[in-house]
């Protein structure tokens, strides 16, 4: 079982930056693939960035060059550094952990990011 808690969201002006954090419980955090998703009201949750167990990263085209995902296994935390924010980045951001077997998925409660124009 993995419990995820996101933080770091807030209100920021366009062009600004935020860093989201996702703190995970569990002793096997380092073996989990971690990802960030976001969702706006009435829409499906969409992929933002992924940090895979092999160390590679993957980003949605809409955030490439602006967002950076990283993880600190010693702190059981994954981060999402968001720069050059745009109003269209406004959403609730969620952290997801996927077990090594890919059978289990865990989600946090999300943190709201609002970018004003």
N, C-alpha and C positions, 0 to 999 in steps of 0.2 A: 504494500500500500504506500502510495506517495501522496503527500498533502502539499499543495502549492498555494502560495500567497503572493499576489502581485502588489506592487506599490510604485509610486513615482509619477503617477498621472497628475494632470492638472490643466489649468488654463494657460495658454501661451500665445503670443502674437505670431503671426506668420513670419517665417524666417528664423524663429527661435529654436531652442533645443530643449529636449527632455531626456532623462535616462530612466527607463523602467527597470525594475528589479523583480525577479521571481525567486522567492526563497522556497526551497524544497525540503521536506522532511525525508528521512530514510537514509540507510547506510549505503545504498547502492546507486546513489544519484549519478555518479560518474559513468555508469553503464547505460544510462538512459539517453535516448535522443530527445533533444529539447527544441521547442519551436514557439514562435509567437504568431498569433492570429489576431484579427480584429473584426469587429462587427458593428454595423450601424443599424438603427431600428428598421425593421421590415426587410432586412437583407440577410443573406446567408453569411456565416462566418468565413472570412477569407484569409488565406495564407499570407504571412508577412515575411518571416525569416525562419531559418532552420539551422541549428547547430547539431551536426550528426556525430555519432560516437567515434567515427574515424577521424574526426577533426575538421572535416570540410564544412563549408557553409553554403547556404542557398538563399536567395532573396527573390521576392516578387519584383517584377520589372518596375512597378510603380515606386519602389523605395530604394532601388539599387543606386549606390553612390551617396545616399543620404542616411541610411540606417546601417547600424553595425550590431550584430549579435555576438555576444561573448559569454563565457562561463568561467566561474571560479569553483572548481570542484571541492576545494578545501572549505569553502563557505557554503557549499550546496546552493549556489545561486547562479542564475542566468540573467544576463542584462540585455537590454535593447537601447542602444544609444541612437537617438533620433535627432538629426540635424536638418536645417533648412526646412522646417515644418511648413506644411501647406494646409489651408482650410480643409481640403479633401482627406487629410490624414485624421480628421476628427472621427473618433470611434471609441468603442470600449475594447481595450486590448487584453487578450487572454494568453496565458502561458499553458503549454501542453507538454506533458512528459509521456514518452512512449517506451515501454519496456523493451529489453533486448530481444525478446521473442516476438515483439510487435503485436502481442495478443492484448496487452493491457494499455489503456490510455487514461491519463488523468488530466483534469483541467482545474485551473484556479477559478476564482470568482470574477476576475477581471479588474482593470483599473481604467477610469475614464480619462481620455485625452481630448481636449477641446482646443482647436487652433482658430483664433479669430483673425479676420482679414483686416 
